[in-house]
Amino acid sequence: MLVEDYIFADRGRFEGEFYVGEARLMKEVDMTKCLFGGNTTFDATEFESGLDLDSSEFMDALEFHKIELQGWADLERMSCNGPVVIERTNFHRGVDFQDSVFSEPLSIQDVHIGGEAYFRWMRNAQRFNMINTRFEDCVDLRDLNIDYDVYFENVEFRRAVYISKSQFKANLRWDSVIVGDLVNAREMVASGSVHWIDCHLREDLILTGATLASEFDLTGSIVTGSLDLRRATFSGPAEFISCQLDSTIRLEGINAGDFRISVDQVQHNLESEQTKEWAMAVREWEFLYQSLESRNQTREADIAFFKMRQMKNRASITGIVGRLRALFERIFSEWGTGYGTRPINVFVFAVLSVFIFAALYRFVPGVSSVVSESGGPDQSVDFGDYLYFSLTTFTALAATFFSFGRLLVSTEAFVGGFLVALFTATLTRKIFRQ
């Protein structure tokens, strides 16, 4: 069937079934504020211009099959009391579902949308499925109110997706979803679990201020842009360990009881550290340290503790006194012991001390004669003799004093006793924590 003129059915009433099939409609179809009492089907039809169903009411099922729509699809403010199925349909210019109400399931499958897609303020009392669908432009899913599960599978969003302030009262699941631009889920509320599995988010994932009451899972997903979790609340377990994070991470103000992320994912990606916002970095590393401690991941918790103390040291650099204090802390606490987490650092310092004192003894008058006596009569003194003398002094095995080198020997004996005790303490802490 070929229709070359406009179709106007504004405020029309169709009591029985309504069927348009195998038709080609050359001009705009305006069916605003219509009432459809039975099943409504658009099948194998080409719309050369737009389709306007604004504010129409469907008492039974609404179906779109094999539709080619060259113009704009205005489906906003619809009231659908039966199931809605849209499949094998091509919306070339875009589609608008804003402020529509769906009392039964909404299913979108094998659909291509060439322009912008608006779902804002949409309410759905049943399941919302989207499968094998591609969006060429931005998709607006803000301020949704969905009572039942939402399931997206093999969906490609070429541009940005906006889900901010939407409320999902059941489960939200994405499988193998690709997003070419950012995902803005700021202040999203999800009462059920959120599973984004094997997804590829090529730009930022923003969950600032989101409230997630159950499990959050990014297993197998790739987030190429930044991950912004500031002020988000995770009441259930939040799983990030098995996803790939390739850019910066923001964790300020998170409220989470079971937050699962590895130090390796965060260590070189924390945005506050890269921008030298040290005070913020302290709070973020402290949150990670507490999360890792609660799960008894002692090795990673030690790394987080080290980073937290390191950031505190950076934050304290103010004025000459602050700079000097920070320098001494960096040398003795950070490099020397790793803030009590790295006994190997103490061991390295001890070895270096033995060599340094051995080198100094060569220039102290009278030490060579003592070193020669300790090595045996008529033996030439080389660096190995000085090293042996330094080692015995460091470990307090020798207590040789002589007039010229008394201060140096006493200093080494003190340093040796201090470093031995410090090494023992840090090593014991490490062993017991493991």
Disulfide bonds with the S-S distance in Angstrom:
none
